[in-house]
Amino acid sequence: MDADHNRCVITLAGEPDAVAEAAILGTGKAMELIDMNEHKGAHPRVGATDVVPFIPVDGITLEDCVALARTWGKRSGSVTGFRFSFMRRQRRGRTA
């Protein structure tokens, strides 16, 4: 845990559907366990999870990652009851 920011980075790698599912479950668990009223740290925060990027690596395209981000947003929103915003590429479906 980074003491100045009171945050950590978690990296998931694997099959796309499994990574999306793990991100959905992880987001829900973070919201369940992290009390933002008790948060301390220099870095501005928006919530228990503030960034969930899907980055293409071997065997997956940026278009695949955009689709995964949309799936994550829709499913996470239905699980948590919160709305999530998307980076420009995911919002507009653009890949360039």
N, C-alpha and C positions, 0 to 999 in steps of 0.2 A: 504494500500500500504506500502510495506517495504521500508523505506527511504534509507537504505544502498544499497539495490539492485535494487530499483525502479521496483519492480515486485510484483505480487500477485499470489496466488494459488486459483484456482476455482475448486470446486468438483461438479460433476454431478452424480446423481444416478437416476435410473429408468429402464424402459424397454430398452433392448439393442439397438434396432433401433432408439428409441427416443434419447438416450444418444449419439449415433454416429452422428445423425443429428444435435443435439445441439452443439457437438464438431466441426462439419464442419462449422456451421454458426458462432460459436464463434471465430474460427480461422480466418475466412474471415473478420469478423468485427474488430478483433484486428489488422489485417494487414491494414485495411482501416483507422483506427483511430490513430494508434501508429506510430509516425515518429521516426524511429530509428536514424536519424541524430541528433535528439534532446535528445536522451537517455543519462542519466547521472546515475552513480552508480558504485559501486566497483565490482560487479559481472560481469564476462564476459557474453556476450549475442550473440546469433546467429540471432535472429529475434524477431518479436513481439510475437511469440509463440515458445517456445523452447522445451517443453516436453508435450506430450499428452498421458499419460499412461492409458491403460484400465486394470483395476484390478478386478479380479473375487471376487464377493461377493455371497451372498446367491442365489442359483438357476442358477448360470452361471459358466462355466468351464474356465480354462485357454485357452483351444482350442477355445472356443467361443470368448474370448477376443482377441486372435490372429487374428481371422477372422474379428472382429470389427476394429482392428487396420489397417488391410489391406484395408477394405472398406473406413475407414476414410482417409487413405493416398491417395487412388485412387481418391476419390471424392473431397477431399480438393485440391489435385493437379490440377484437372480439373477446379475447381472453381477459384483458386488463380493464377494458372500458375506457381506455385513453386513446386519443388520436395521436398519430405520429406524422411528422413532416418528412418530406423526402428532399434529397439533394436535387438539383435541377435536372439531371439526366433521368432520375427515376420518376420525377413528377411529370415530365413531358414525354417520357418514353424514348428520349433521344439517347443516342450512344456516342455522339461526337460533339 
